[in-house]
């Protein structure tokens, strides 16, 4: 009688079936974890934009309380130039990009000024997922400093530009 070397086809099929079952259980949980991380990044970046807007207002307009009209004004200045009200250096070059919306962490970010530059009296920051697989929460904030959210079915959604619409949403 010959001694068997290796595995039989049935044994290999059983191992492959077990691996597929484990993958079928693990992959949806991995996707949910990734979406939760994207939601946390969207909310955190919204808070960062609020801080940058208020710092900008204090630095460049003092008691007048005017805000930046674009994320680029909050972004970094060109190399070798000092920060000013055209590029304050309060956001990184990804979030403070030159053309809105600015994509970062699987979300895209926008700011809508209320008023015209330089007399921007309020703003609406808005963050929406780049697609339905990245997240299902939109975030907005105004000069009251509260991040608010809404659950959406098919992101990305159109940017929110009205203060009262944002303030009608529930806070985080």
DRENVEXLO-336836 format. One record per atom (N, C-alpha, C): residue number from 1; y, z, x; atom name. Coordinates in pm, whole numbers, always signed. Atoms other than C-alpha are relative to their C-alpha. Layout:
REM DRENVEXLO-336836
+-----+--------+--------+--------+-------+
: num :     yy :     zz :     xx : atome :
+-----+--------+--------+--------+-------+
: NUM :      Y :      Z :      X :    CA :
...
+-----+--------+--------+--------+-------+
END
This chain:
REM DRENVEXLO-336836
+-----+--------+--------+--------+-------+
: num :     yy :     zz :     xx : atome :
+-----+--------+--------+--------+-------+
:   1 :   -116 :     +0 :    +83 :     N :
:   1 :     +0 :     +0 :     +0 :    CA :
:   1 :   +125 :     +0 :    +89 :     C :
:   2 :   -124 :    +10 :    -76 :     N :
:   2 :   +345 :    -99 :   +130 :    CA :
:   2 :    +97 :   +108 :    -40 :     C :
:   3 :   -101 :   -100 :    +27 :     N :
:   3 :   +614 :   +160 :   +160 :    CA :
:   3 :   +128 :    -72 :    -45 :     C :
:   4 :   -119 :    +63 :    +57 :     N :
:   4 :   +922 :    +75 :    -50 :    CA :
:   4 :   +121 :    +35 :    +86 :     C :
:   5 :   -125 :    -19 :    -74 :     N :
:   5 :  +1249 :    +26 :   +139 :    CA :
:   5 :   +116 :    -38 :    -92 :     C :
:   6 :   -118 :    +29 :    +81 :     N :
:   6 :  +1587 :    +44 :    -36 :    CA :
:   6 :    -15 :    +49 :   -143 :     C :
:   7 :     -4 :    -42 :   +139 :     N :
:   7 :  +1667 :    +87 :   -405 :    CA :
:   7 :    -48 :   -112 :    -90 :     C :
:   8 :    +41 :   +101 :    +97 :     N :
:   8 :  +1522 :    -89 :   -705 :    CA :
:   8 :   +122 :    -45 :    -80 :     C :
:   9 :   -109 :    +54 :    +81 :     N :
:   9 :  +1740 :   -296 :   -935 :    CA :
:   9 :    +40 :    +97 :   -110 :     C :
:  10 :    -28 :    -97 :   +106 :     N :
:  10 :  +1714 :    -37 :  -1212 :    CA :
:  10 :    +83 :   +116 :    +54 :     C :
:  11 :    -75 :   -111 :    -59 :     N :
:  11 :  +1838 :   +241 :   -982 :    CA :
:  11 :   +144 :    -41 :    +29 :     C :
:  12 :   -135 :    +49 :    -27 :     N :
:  12 :  +2136 :    +31 :   -875 :    CA :
:  12 :    +81 :    -18 :   -128 :     C :
:  13 :    -68 :    +18 :   +129 :     N :
:  13 :  +2222 :    -55 :  -1236 :    CA :
:  13 :    +42 :   +135 :    -59 :     C :
:  14 :    -35 :   -133 :    +52 :     N :
:  14 :  +2214 :   +314 :  -1332 :    CA :
:  14 :   +121 :    +56 :    +74 :     C :
:  15 :   -113 :    -48 :    -79 :     N :
:  15 :  +2453 :   +403 :  -1048 :    CA :
:  15 :   +128 :    -73 :    -40 :     C :
:  16 :   -118 :    +77 :    +41 :     N :
:  16 :  +2691 :   +121 :  -1145 :    CA :
:  16 :    +46 :    +43 :   -139 :     C :
:  17 :    -36 :    -44 :   +134 :     N :
:  17 :  +2682 :   +232 :  -1511 :    CA :
:  17 :    +69 :   +135 :     +3 :     C :
:  18 :    -63 :   -132 :    -11 :     N :
:  18 :  +2767 :   +590 :  -1414 :    CA :
:  18 :   +142 :    -13 :    +55 :     C :
:  19 :   -133 :    +22 :    -58 :     N :
:  19 :  +3060 :   +470 :  -1201 :    CA :
:  19 :    +95 :    -59 :   -104 :     C :
:  20 :    -84 :    +60 :   +105 :     N :
:  20 :  +3191 :   +257 :  -1490 :    CA :
:  20 :    +39 :   +102 :   -107 :     C :
:  21 :    -30 :   -103 :    +99 :     N :
:  21 :  +3169 :   +550 :  -1732 :    CA :
:  21 :   +108 :    +94 :    +53 :     C :
:  22 :   -101 :    -88 :    -60 :     N :
:  22 :  +3364 :   +774 :  -1494 :    CA :
:  22 :   +135 :    -70 :     +6 :     C :
:  23 :   -125 :    +75 :     -7 :     N :
:  23 :  +3627 :   +501 :  -1445 :    CA :
:  23 :    +64 :    -13 :   -140 :     C :
:  24 :    -53 :    +14 :   +137 :     N :
:  24 :  +3661 :   +452 :  -1823 :    CA :
:  24 :    +65 :   +130 :    -47 :     C :
:  25 :    -59 :   -128 :    +36 :     N :
:  25 :  +3739 :   +822 :  -1856 :    CA :
:  25 :   +126 :    +27 :    +82 :     C :
:  26 :   -107 :    -37 :    -92 :     N :
:  26 :  +3970 :   +853 :  -1553 :    CA :
:  26 :   +124 :    -90 :    -10 :     C :
:  27 :   -114 :    +93 :     -4 :     N :
:  27 :  +4191 :   +541 :  -1580 :    CA :
:  27 :   +104 :    +29 :   -108 :     C :
:  28 :   -105 :    -33 :    +98 :     N :
:  28 :  +4363 :   +627 :  -1913 :    CA :
:  28 :    +77 :   +127 :    +36 :     C :
:  29 :    -70 :   -122 :    -40 :     N :
:  29 :  +4441 :   +976 :  -1782 :    CA :
:  29 :    +95 :    -27 :   +116 :     C :
:  30 :    -87 :    +38 :   -111 :     N :
:  30 :  +4584 :   +823 :  -1465 :    CA :
:  30 :   +126 :    -70 :    -52 :     C :
:  31 :   -115 :    +71 :    +57 :     N :
:  31 :  +4809 :   +594 :  -1672 :    CA :
:  31 :    +94 :    +98 :    -71 :     C :
:  32 :    -84 :   -100 :    +66 :     N :
:  32 :  +4931 :   +890 :  -1881 :    CA :
:  32 :    +77 :    +83 :   +102 :     C :
:  33 :    -67 :    -77 :   -106 :     N :
:  33 :  +5010 :  +1082 :  -1563 :    CA :
:  33 :   +113 :    -82 :    +62 :     C :
:  34 :   -103 :    +87 :    -57 :     N :
:  34 :  +5203 :   +785 :  -1424 :    CA :
:  34 :   +119 :    -11 :    -96 :     C :
:  35 :   -109 :     +5 :    +97 :     N :
:  35 :  +5405 :   +755 :  -1747 :    CA :
:  35 :    +79 :   +130 :     -2 :     C :
:  36 :    -69 :   -129 :     -2 :     N :
:  36 :  +5484 :  +1126 :  -1738 :    CA :
:  36 :    +90 :    +11 :   +123 :     C :
:  37 :    -82 :     -1 :   -121 :     N :
:  37 :  +5609 :  +1089 :  -1381 :    CA :
:  37 :   +121 :    -91 :    -16 :     C :
:  38 :   -112 :    +91 :    +25 :     N :
:  38 :  +5823 :   +790 :  -1483 :    CA :
:  38 :   +103 :    +65 :    -93 :     C :
:  39 :    -92 :    -67 :    +91 :     N :
:  39 :  +5971 :   +993 :  -1772 :    CA :
:  39 :    +81 :   +106 :    +74 :     C :
:  40 :    -71 :   -103 :    -77 :     N :
:  40 :  +6057 :  +1277 :  -1536 :    CA :
:  40 :   +104 :    -62 :    +92 :     C :
:  41 :    -95 :    +69 :    -88 :     N :
:  41 :  +6222 :  +1033 :  -1294 :    CA :
:  41 :   +118 :    -54 :    -81 :     C :
:  42 :   -108 :    +51 :    +85 :     N :
:  42 :  +6423 :   +873 :  -1577 :    CA :
:  42 :    +96 :   +110 :    -41 :     C :
:  43 :    -87 :   -112 :    +38 :     N :
:  43 :  +6553 :  +1210 :  -1693 :    CA :
:  43 :    +77 :    +54 :   +120 :     C :
:  44 :    -66 :    -52 :   -120 :     N :
:  44 :  +6628 :  +1327 :  -1339 :    CA :
:  44 :   +111 :    -93 :    +48 :     C :
:  45 :   -104 :    +95 :    -40 :     N :
:  45 :  +6818 :  +1009 :  -1253 :    CA :
:  45 :   +117 :     +0 :    -98 :     C :
:  46 :   -108 :    -12 :    +98 :     N :
:  46 :  +7016 :  +1046 :  -1577 :    CA :
:  46 :    +86 :   +121 :    +33 :     C :
:  47 :    -77 :   -119 :    -39 :     N :
:  47 :  +7117 :  +1396 :  -1466 :    CA :
:  47 :    +83 :    -28 :   +125 :     C :
:  48 :    -73 :    +36 :   -121 :     N :
:  48 :  +7215 :  +1256 :  -1127 :    CA :
:  48 :   +124 :    -82 :    -34 :     C :
:  49 :   -115 :    +81 :    +40 :     N :
:  49 :  +7441 :  +1000 :  -1295 :    CA :
:  49 :   +108 :    +86 :    -66 :     C :
:  50 :    -97 :    -91 :    +61 :     N :
:  50 :  +7607 :  +1277 :  -1500 :    CA :
:  50 :    +77 :    +73 :   +110 :     C :
:  51 :    -66 :    -73 :   -111 :     N :
:  51 :  +7677 :  +1478 :  -1184 :    CA :
:  51 :    +94 :    -90 :    +77 :     C :
:  52 :    -83 :    +94 :    -75 :     N :
:  52 :  +7810 :  +1170 :  -1006 :    CA :
:  52 :   +127 :    -33 :    -78 :     C :
:  53 :   -118 :    +32 :    +82 :     N :
:  53 :  +8044 :  +1084 :  -1296 :    CA :
:  53 :   +101 :   +115 :     +3 :     C :
:  54 :    -92 :   -114 :     +4 :     N :
:  54 :  +8190 :  +1435 :  -1311 :    CA :
:  54 :    +60 :    +28 :   +138 :     C :
:  55 :    -54 :    -15 :   -135 :     N :
:  55 :  +8226 :  +1460 :   -933 :    CA :
:  55 :   +105 :   -106 :    +27 :     C :
:  56 :    -96 :   +110 :    -15 :     N :
:  56 :  +8399 :  +1120 :   -931 :    CA :
:  56 :   +130 :    +33 :    -73 :     C :
:  57 :   -117 :    -33 :    +80 :     N :
:  57 :  +8634 :  +1233 :  -1207 :    CA :
:  57 :    +85 :   +107 :    +68 :     C :
:  58 :    -71 :   -108 :    -67 :     N :
:  58 :  +8725 :  +1551 :  -1021 :    CA :
:  58 :    +66 :    -46 :   +130 :     C :
:  59 :    -51 :    +45 :   -130 :     N :
:  59 :  +8768 :  +1383 :   -682 :    CA :
:  59 :   +119 :    -94 :    -11 :     C :
:  60 :    -98 :   +108 :     +2 :     N :
:  60 :  +8976 :  +1086 :   -787 :    CA :
:  60 :   +102 :     +9 :   -113 :     C :
:  61 :    -95 :     -4 :   +111 :     N :
:  61 :  +9146 :  +1181 :  -1113 :    CA :
:  61 :    +43 :   +141 :    -39 :     C :
:  62 :    -42 :   -138 :    +24 :     N :
:  62 :  +9172 :  +1561 :  -1114 :    CA :
:  62 :     +5 :    +38 :   -146 :     C :
:  63 :    -16 :    -50 :   +136 :     N :
:  63 :  +9307 :  +1697 :  -1441 :    CA :
:  63 :     +0 :   -111 :   -105 :     C :
:  64 :     +0 :   +111 :    +96 :     N :
:  64 :  +9330 :  +1350 :  -1600 :    CA :
:  64 :   -138 :    -22 :    -61 :     C :
:  65 :   +136 :     +7 :    +52 :     N :
:  65 :  +8951 :  +1347 :  -1638 :    CA :
:  65 :    -53 :   -139 :    -27 :     C :
:  66 :    +53 :   +134 :    +19 :     N :
:  66 :  +8890 :   +974 :  -1610 :    CA :
:  66 :   -131 :    -16 :    +78 :     C :
:  67 :   +133 :    +19 :    -58 :     N :
:  67 :  +8544 :   +845 :  -1517 :    CA :
:  67 :    -14 :   -140 :    +59 :     C :
:  68 :    +32 :   +132 :    -56 :     N :
:  68 :  +8387 :   +553 :  -1330 :    CA :
:  68 :    -49 :    -93 :   -111 :     C :
:  69 :    +42 :    +97 :   +101 :     N :
:  69 :  +8326 :   +236 :  -1528 :    CA :
:  69 :   -128 :    -74 :    +37 :     C :
:  70 :   +124 :    +67 :    -43 :     N :
:  70 :  +8029 :   +105 :  -1324 :    CA :
:  70 :    -78 :    +93 :    +92 :     C :
:  71 :    +81 :    -75 :    -96 :     N :
:  71 :  +7742 :   +246 :  -1123 :    CA :
:  71 :    +38 :    -36 :   +144 :     C :
:  72 :    -42 :    +42 :   -134 :     N :
:  72 :  +7874 :    +48 :   -825 :    CA :
:  72 :   +115 :    +88 :    +50 :     C :
:  73 :   -109 :    -90 :    -42 :     N :
:  73 :  +8189 :   +267 :   -821 :    CA :
:  73 :    -55 :   +134 :    +48 :     C :
:  74 :    +61 :   -126 :    -40 :     N :
:  74 :  +7958 :   +566 :   -787 :    CA :
:  74 :    -91 :    -17 :   +122 :     C :
:  75 :    +92 :    +30 :   -110 :     N :
:  75 :  +7744 :   +396 :   -522 :    CA :
:  75 :    +64 :    +10 :   +137 :     C :
:  76 :    -49 :    -16 :   -138 :     N :
:  76 :  +7780 :   +387 :   -145 :    CA :
:  76 :   +103 :   -106 :    +38 :     C :
:  77 :    -96 :   +100 :    -49 :     N :
:  77 :  +8072 :   +219 :    +29 :    CA :
:  77 :    -67 :    -92 :   +102 :     C :
:  78 :    +50 :    +92 :   -102 :     N :
:  78 :  +8021 :    -74 :   +264 :    CA :
:  78 :     -3 :    +72 :   +135 :     C :
:  79 :    +16 :    -63 :   -131 :     N :
:  79 :  +7914 :    +16 :   +616 :    CA :
:  79 :   +133 :     +3 :    +74 :     C :
:  80 :   -122 :    -14 :    -80 :     N :
:  80 :  +8202 :   +150 :   +822 :    CA :
:  80 :   +126 :    +23 :    -79 :     C :
:  81 :   -120 :    -24 :    +80 :     N :
:  81 :  +8439 :   +203 :   +531 :    CA :
:  81 :    -12 :   +137 :    -67 :     C :
:  82 :     +6 :   -133 :    +63 :     N :
:  82 :  +8532 :   +541 :   +383 :    CA :
:  82 :    -22 :    -10 :   -151 :     C :
:  83 :    +18 :     -5 :   +145 :     N :
:  83 :  +8441 :   +643 :    +30 :    CA :
:  83 :   +135 :     +5 :    -68 :     C :
:  84 :   -122 :     -4 :    +81 :     N :
:  84 :  +8710 :   +583 :   -230 :    CA :
:  84 :    -39 :    -25 :   -144 :     C :
:  85 :    +33 :    +17 :   +141 :     N :
:  85 :  +8736 :   +514 :   -603 :    CA :
:  85 :    -61 :   -137 :    -33 :     C :
:  86 :    +74 :   +125 :    +24 :     N :
:  86 :  +8578 :   +168 :   -560 :    CA :
:  86 :   -146 :    +14 :    +40 :     C :
:  87 :   +137 :    -30 :    -42 :     N :
:  87 :  +8264 :   +306 :   -391 :    CA :
:  87 :     +1 :   +143 :    +53 :     C :
:  88 :    -18 :   -142 :    -31 :     N :
:  88 :  +8249 :   +685 :   -393 :    CA :
:  88 :   -111 :    +61 :    +83 :     C :
:  89 :   +111 :    -55 :    -78 :     N :
:  89 :  +7915 :   +734 :   -220 :    CA :
:  89 :    -70 :   +117 :    -68 :     C :
:  90 :    +63 :   -109 :    +74 :     N :
:  90 :  +7784 :   +966 :   -493 :    CA :
:  90 :   -141 :    -33 :    -45 :     C :
:  91 :   +134 :    +44 :    +34 :     N :
:  91 :  +7473 :   +761 :   -573 :    CA :
:  91 :    -56 :    -81 :   +116 :     C :
:  92 :    +61 :    +82 :   -105 :     N :
:  92 :  +7224 :   +588 :   -344 :    CA :
:  92 :    +20 :   -148 :    -32 :     C :
:  93 :    -24 :   +143 :    +19 :     N :
:  93 :  +7232 :   +210 :   -302 :    CA :
:  93 :    -92 :    -62 :   -105 :     C :
:  94 :    +88 :    +53 :   +105 :     N :
:  94 :  +6947 :   +163 :   -553 :    CA :
:  94 :    +58 :    +31 :   -137 :     C :
:  95 :    -56 :    -40 :   +130 :     N :
:  95 :  +7094 :   +360 :   -844 :    CA :
:  95 :   +145 :    -44 :    -14 :     C :
:  96 :   -139 :    +46 :     +2 :     N :
:  96 :  +7450 :   +265 :   -750 :    CA :
:  96 :    +10 :   -145 :    +41 :     C :
:  97 :     +6 :   +141 :    -39 :     N :
:  97 :  +7371 :   -106 :   -728 :    CA :
:  97 :   +123 :    -77 :    -48 :     C :
:  98 :   -116 :    +81 :    +32 :     N :
:  98 :  +7622 :   -386 :   -762 :    CA :
:  98 :     -2 :    -63 :   -138 :     C :
:  99 :     +8 :    +63 :   +131 :     N :
:  99 :  +7495 :   -543 :  -1083 :    CA :
:  99 :    -89 :    +83 :    -90 :     C :
: 100 :    +79 :    -81 :    +95 :     N :
: 100 :  +7378 :   -346 :  -1384 :    CA :
: 100 :    -83 :    -91 :    -88 :     C :
: 101 :    +60 :   -131 :    -21 :     N :
: 101 :  +7120 :   -263 :  -1496 :    CA :
: 101 :    -60 :    +13 :   +140 :     C :
: 102 :    +53 :    -29 :   -133 :     N :
: 102 :  +7004 :    -97 :  -1174 :    CA :
: 102 :   -143 :    +54 :    -14 :     C :
: 103 :   +137 :    -48 :    +14 :     N :
: 103 :  +6624 :    -66 :  -1149 :    CA :
: 103 :    -35 :   +104 :   +107 :     C :
: 104 :    +49 :   -103 :    -93 :     N :
: 104 :  +6478 :   +250 :   -993 :    CA :
: 104 :   -108 :    +80 :    -70 :     C :
: 105 :   +109 :    -84 :    +52 :     N :
: 105 :  +6153 :   +444 :  -1045 :    CA :
: 105 :    -54 :    -50 :   -135 :     C :
: 106 :    +55 :    +63 :   +120 :     N :
: 106 :  +6023 :   +201 :  -1312 :    CA :
: 106 :    +89 :    +14 :   -123 :     C :
: 107 :   -100 :     -3 :   +107 :     N :
: 107 :  +6338 :   +250 :  -1521 :    CA :
: 107 :   +118 :    -85 :    +44 :     C :
: 108 :   -125 :    +69 :    -31 :     N :
: 108 :  +6660 :    +51 :  -1542 :    CA :
: 108 :   +114 :    +81 :    -60 :     C :
: 109 :   -111 :    -89 :    +31 :     N :
: 109 :  +6994 :   +230 :  -1557 :    CA :
: 109 :   +128 :    -80 :    -21 :     C :
: 110 :   -124 :    +66 :    +35 :     N :
: 110 :  +7329 :   +137 :  -1703 :    CA :
: 110 :   +104 :   +107 :    -33 :     C :
: 111 :   -106 :    -88 :    +48 :     N :
: 111 :  +7664 :   +301 :  -1768 :    CA :
: 111 :    +98 :    -88 :    -78 :     C :
: 112 :    -97 :    +71 :    +83 :     N :
: 112 :  +7898 :   +191 :  -2046 :    CA :
: 112 :   +127 :    +82 :     -5 :     C :
: 113 :   -126 :    -76 :     +3 :     N :
: 113 :  +8263 :   +292 :  -2006 :    CA :
: 113 :    +61 :     +0 :   -140 :     C :
: 114 :    -78 :     -7 :   +123 :     N :
: 114 :  +8467 :   +409 :  -2302 :    CA :
: 114 :   +145 :     -4 :    +46 :     C :
: 115 :   -134 :    +26 :    -53 :     N :
: 115 :  +8808 :   +266 :  -2222 :    CA :
: 115 :     -9 :   -105 :   +110 :     C :
: 116 :     -4 :   +100 :   -107 :     N :
: 116 :  +8919 :    +26 :  -1952 :    CA :
: 116 :    +44 :    +65 :   +130 :     C :
: 117 :    -32 :    -54 :   -131 :     N :
: 117 :  +8948 :    +91 :  -1582 :    CA :
: 117 :   +150 :     -8 :    +24 :     C :
: 118 :    +49 :   -128 :    -50 :     N :
: 118 :  +9115 :   +309 :  -1460 :    CA :
: 118 :     +3 :   +113 :   -102 :     C :
: 119 :    -10 :   -108 :    +99 :     N :
: 119 :  +9159 :   +502 :  -1785 :    CA :
: 119 :   -127 :     +7 :    -85 :     C :
: 120 :   +128 :    -15 :    +69 :     N :
: 120 :  +8792 :   +547 :  -1874 :    CA :
: 120 :    -11 :   +146 :    -45 :     C :
: 121 :     -6 :   -136 :    +52 :     N :
: 121 :  +8796 :   +853 :  -2101 :    CA :
: 121 :   -137 :    +61 :    -27 :     C :
: 122 :   +138 :    -48 :    +21 :     N :
: 122 :  +8419 :   +880 :  -2158 :    CA :
: 122 :    -95 :   -108 :    +48 :     C :
: 123 :   +101 :    +95 :    -45 :     N :
: 123 :  +8096 :   +705 :  -2071 :    CA :
: 123 :   -131 :    +29 :    -72 :     C :
: 124 :   +136 :    -18 :    +48 :     N :
: 124 :  +7740 :   +654 :  -2190 :    CA :
: 124 :    -92 :    -52 :   +109 :     C :
: 125 :   +102 :    +46 :    -93 :     N :
: 125 :  +7466 :   +645 :  -1928 :    CA :
: 125 :   -125 :    -28 :    -82 :     C :
: 126 :   +118 :    +39 :    +76 :     N :
: 126 :  +7147 :   +479 :  -2042 :    CA :
: 126 :   -112 :    -37 :    +96 :     C :
: 127 :   +119 :    +33 :    -80 :     N :
: 127 :  +6796 :   +454 :  -1897 :    CA :
: 127 :   -111 :    -42 :    -94 :     C :
: 128 :   +112 :    +48 :    +79 :     N :
: 128 :  +6509 :   +251 :  -2039 :    CA :
: 128 :   -110 :    -47 :    +95 :     C :
: 129 :   +112 :    +41 :    -84 :     N :
: 129 :  +6162 :   +180 :  -1901 :    CA :
: 129 :     +1 :   -151 :    +21 :     C :
: 130 :     +4 :   +144 :    -30 :     N :
: 130 :  +6107 :   -158 :  -1737 :    CA :
: 130 :   -101 :    -74 :    -88 :     C :
: 131 :    +99 :    +62 :    +87 :     N :
: 131 :  +5815 :   -224 :  -1973 :    CA :
: 131 :    -81 :   +108 :    -71 :     C :
: 132 :    +74 :   -101 :    +78 :     N :
: 132 :  +5580 :    -53 :  -2222 :    CA :
: 132 :   -104 :    +76 :    +82 :     C :
: 133 :    +98 :    -70 :    -82 :     N :
: 133 :  +5328 :    +37 :  -1950 :    CA :
: 133 :    +65 :   +106 :    +89 :     C :
: 134 :    -68 :    -93 :    -90 :     N :
: 134 :  +5593 :   +232 :  -1756 :    CA :
: 134 :    +51 :   +124 :    -71 :     C :
: 135 :    -49 :   -115 :    +75 :     N :
: 135 :  +5712 :   +466 :  -2030 :    CA :
: 135 :    +47 :    -39 :   -137 :     C :
: 136 :    -44 :    +28 :   +137 :     N :
: 136 :  +5819 :   +497 :  -2391 :    CA :
: 136 :   +118 :    +89 :    -41 :     C :
: 137 :   -118 :    -81 :    +28 :     N :
: 137 :  +6130 :   +717 :  -2361 :    CA :
: 137 :   +124 :    -71 :    +53 :     C :
: 138 :   -131 :    +41 :    -45 :     N :
: 138 :  +6491 :   +603 :  -2343 :    CA :
: 138 :    +84 :   +126 :    +15 :     C :
: 139 :    -85 :   -115 :    -25 :     N :
: 139 :  +6748 :   +847 :  -2203 :    CA :
: 139 :   +147 :    -45 :     -4 :     C :
: 140 :   -143 :    +26 :     -3 :     N :
: 140 :  +7123 :   +862 :  -2258 :    CA :
: 140 :    +72 :   +131 :    +23 :     C :
: 141 :    -84 :   -118 :    -21 :     N :
: 141 :  +7403 :  +1100 :  -2171 :    CA :
: 141 :   +146 :    -43 :     -9 :     C :
: 142 :   -144 :    +24 :     +6 :     N :
: 142 :  +7777 :  +1127 :  -2221 :    CA :
: 142 :    +69 :   +108 :    +84 :     C :
: 143 :    -74 :    -95 :    -82 :     N :
: 143 :  +8051 :  +1337 :  -2065 :    CA :
: 143 :    -26 :   +146 :    -39 :     C :
: 144 :    +35 :   -139 :    +32 :     N :
: 144 :  +7918 :  +1647 :  -2246 :    CA :
: 144 :   -109 :    +54 :    +93 :     C :
: 145 :    +96 :    -42 :   -102 :     N :
: 145 :  +7651 :  +1655 :  -1971 :    CA :
: 145 :   -140 :    +27 :    -51 :     C :
: 146 :   +133 :    -23 :    +56 :     N :
: 146 :  +7346 :  +1668 :  -2200 :    CA :
: 146 :    -79 :   -130 :     +2 :     C :
: 147 :    +89 :   +116 :     +3 :     N :
: 147 :  +7058 :  +1427 :  -2143 :    CA :
: 147 :    -75 :     +1 :   -132 :     C :
: 148 :    +68 :    +14 :   +129 :     N :
: 148 :  +6919 :  +1302 :  -2472 :    CA :
: 148 :   -103 :   -111 :    +11 :     C :
: 149 :   +107 :    +99 :     -8 :     N :
: 149 :  +6613 :  +1091 :  -2546 :    CA :
: 149 :    -38 :    -52 :   -137 :     C :
: 150 :    +64 :    +54 :   +119 :     N :
: 150 :  +6444 :   +872 :  -2799 :    CA :
: 150 :   -129 :    -65 :    +42 :     C :
: 151 :   +128 :    +65 :    -27 :     N :
: 151 :  +6087 :   +749 :  -2815 :    CA :
: 151 :     +6 :   -139 :    -60 :     C :
: 152 :     -6 :   +139 :    +44 :     N :
: 152 :  +6063 :   +371 :  -2839 :    CA :
: 152 :   -139 :    -61 :     +9 :     C :
: 153 :   +133 :    +62 :     +1 :     N :
: 153 :  +5770 :   +142 :  -2907 :    CA :
: 153 :    -11 :   -118 :    +96 :     C :
: 154 :     +7 :   +120 :    -84 :     N :
: 154 :  +5862 :   -163 :  -2699 :    CA :
: 154 :   +115 :     -6 :    +99 :     C :
: 155 :   -107 :    +11 :   -100 :     N :
: 155 :  +6082 :    -96 :  -2395 :    CA :
: 155 :    -18 :   -126 :    +82 :     C :
: 156 :   -134 :    -57 :     -7 :     N :
: 156 :  +6301 :   -215 :  -2240 :    CA :
: 156 :    +81 :    -31 :   -126 :     C :
: 157 :    -86 :    +18 :   +116 :     N :
: 157 :  +6558 :   -173 :  -2515 :    CA :
: 157 :   +142 :    -29 :    +47 :     C :
: 158 :   -139 :    +33 :    -34 :     N :
: 158 :  +6920 :   -283 :  -2526 :    CA :
: 158 :    +76 :   +127 :    +35 :     C :
: 159 :    -77 :   -115 :    -48 :     N :
: 159 :  +7166 :    -54 :  -2351 :    CA :
: 159 :    +83 :    +61 :   -113 :     C :
: 160 :    -81 :    -74 :    +97 :     N :
: 160 :  +7330 :   +213 :  -2566 :    CA :
: 160 :   +142 :     +9 :    +55 :     C :
: 161 :   -139 :     +4 :    -47 :     N :
: 161 :  +7709 :   +189 :  -2548 :    CA :
: 161 :    +96 :    +84 :    -84 :     C :
: 162 :    -86 :    -76 :    +91 :     N :
: 162 :  +7840 :   +420 :  -2823 :    CA :
: 162 :    -30 :   +149 :    +16 :     C :
: 163 :    +15 :   -143 :    -23 :     N :
: 163 :  +7899 :   +791 :  -2761 :    CA :
: 163 :    -66 :    +69 :   -118 :     C :
: 164 :    +54 :    -69 :   +118 :     N :
: 164 :  +7823 :   +899 :  -3118 :    CA :
: 164 :   -148 :    -31 :    -22 :     C :
: 165 :   +143 :    +36 :    +13 :     N :
: 165 :  +7489 :   +712 :  -3119 :    CA :
: 165 :    -82 :    +82 :    +98 :     C :
: 166 :    +70 :    -80 :   -100 :     N :
: 166 :  +7384 :   +886 :  -2799 :    CA :
: 166 :     -3 :   +146 :    -40 :     C :
: 167 :     -6 :   -142 :    +34 :     N :
: 167 :  +7501 :  +1228 :  -2917 :    CA :
: 167 :    -78 :    +34 :   -125 :     C :
: 168 :    +82 :    -26 :   +119 :     N :
: 168 :  +7300 :  +1189 :  -3240 :    CA :
: 168 :   -147 :    +20 :    +36 :     C :
: 169 :   +140 :    -16 :    -43 :     N :
: 169 :  +6974 :  +1190 :  -3039 :    CA :
: 169 :    -29 :   +144 :    +39 :     C :
: 170 :    +32 :   -138 :    -39 :     N :
: 170 :  +6785 :  +1513 :  -2966 :    CA :
: 170 :    +11 :    +19 :   +152 :     C :
: 171 :    -11 :    -27 :   -144 :     N :
: 171 :  +6851 :  +1678 :  -2628 :    CA :
: 171 :   -138 :    +26 :    +60 :     C :
: 172 :   +126 :    -32 :    -68 :     N :
: 172 :  +6579 :  +1719 :  -2368 :    CA :
: 172 :    -27 :   +148 :     -7 :     C :
+-----+--------+--------+--------+-------+
END
